[in-house]
Amino acid sequence: MIHIKNYINGELIEPLNQEYLDNYNPATGKVYSYIPDSTEEDIEKAYQSAREAFPSWSKTTREERFRILNKIADLIEQNLKELAEAESTDNGKPVKLARKVDIPRASSNIRFFATAILHYASESHDMNGVAINYTLRKPIGVVGCVSPWNLPLYLFTWKIAPALAAGNTVVAKPSEITPMTAYLFSKLCIEAGLPKGVLNIVHGLGAKVGSAITKHKGIKAISFTGGTATGAEIAKVAAPMFKKLSLELGGKNPNIIFADCNFEEALRTTVMSSFANQGQICLCGSRIFVQRPIYEKFKTAFVEKTNKLKVGDPKDATTNLGALVSKEHLKKVVSYIRLAKEEGGTILTGGEQVHLEGELSEGNYLRPTIIEGLTFDCRTNQEEIFGPVVTIMPFETEEEVLLYANSTKYGLAATVWTQDVTRANRVASKLDSGIVWVNCWLVRDLRTPFGGVKSSGVGREGGFNALNFFTEPTNVCIKL
Ligand code: NDP
């Protein structure tokens, strides 16, 4: 069985304590590899290597950073099949989803920031002939990147690419639940000739490795994607050290479907936005609000279409939903289905685990679940479940649905379905949401700021915002 290694100072090495954790395949419930159970000492080693690499990497020309990053993106594309299979084995998602979305988007992230750095410019302001100001933007130094398990390589590269492009060196930690693609990625970095120490990947538990990054005095900025509670913990530790923080956190996203929508399009996309990746995408819509005149028709068609989704072997090309990421996570999601029933909800479809045959018999499978009959402010409709579980409820007016949509502590993403462009703009402007998709879902332009409001996070990344985050501005004012 493979022993995953840390990537420190350009080499693949064992954790200093030589201890490992089990890595499970969620589709089979069996251990299939081992992950370093790294500690603060490994983080210190990674930090020292990043610190030594910084002076030279920060002076590397933009063209050279562009070249190396693009070479890494080339290698991701050349190894698409292997990476997609690894991501599926680690995470439980259908291989076809990893092949179509996760891995191609990982290489797009890298290409995007490799190119963006070539075009990145800072401002200059002329003060009516009195003085001129220009802003110097310098890389920060050693930065930390911590990512979650749901879109492992995609979110890992989303943080690392702008950090490296801007000239920083990085200490990164992928989720301990899904380490394999980050490990394969470290091999590709070596093959691409990334200088040693520029990127260091340390595997292990959040409570040990993640928190060691957060509290390290030399790590000046942290880009984190994960749960809101973890984000709050990181902010608490990092704030007294005045670290720069970008926190991309949880969501409880509303799907607002007006009666004048393109019915078929809204239906097709809502099935996808509810259950893609087993509902484990921070951008999945989990509260579906449908305007009264089409409520019964939409509900019936939505249940019918959901019933046709196949829960099965992630390797099978006909599978729509694979396994949930872990036994613990499955337990959490199932506990919310129980809660929904206690709160008076009716399960329209799903609600049960799926038991597959043979080597998949211990896998974490759950039928996609639709729940009706809950109030907008009950716990099921307020807390993030992060699985293939959605609620559906009718609404009459725009004001009413805005009240429902904005009622949670989250504000990550929303979708609005209507043919009325004026209404679409009006509703979008009134939603507490970092992203609003009108008549679509998950369409991403990497130039736009990405992230949420309220408890969904702070510090939008994306486009030049990410390069701004990973650089320190100094304003120089020259008297004329
Ligand atoms: P977690 O917050 O549990 O973990 C995220 C990462 O942080 C993991 O690598 C984890 O390590 C690490 N970590 C855990 N504790 C600490 C700590 N004290 N200090 C530093 N790092 C720590 O999130 P999940 O992995 O469960 O991911 C799911 C969550 O991520 C959902 O809430 C989802 O909404 C959110 N998310 C947000 C996105 C966004 O863009 N807004 C995108 C994708 C997901 P370990 O795995 O070892 O626990």
Residues whose N, C-alpha, C, O or C-beta is under 5 A from the ligand:
A	BS01	NDP	V146 S147 P148 W149 K173 P174 S175 E176 I177 G204 L205 G206 A207 G210 S211 T214 T225 G226 G227 T228 T230 E233 E248 L249 G250 G251 C282 S456
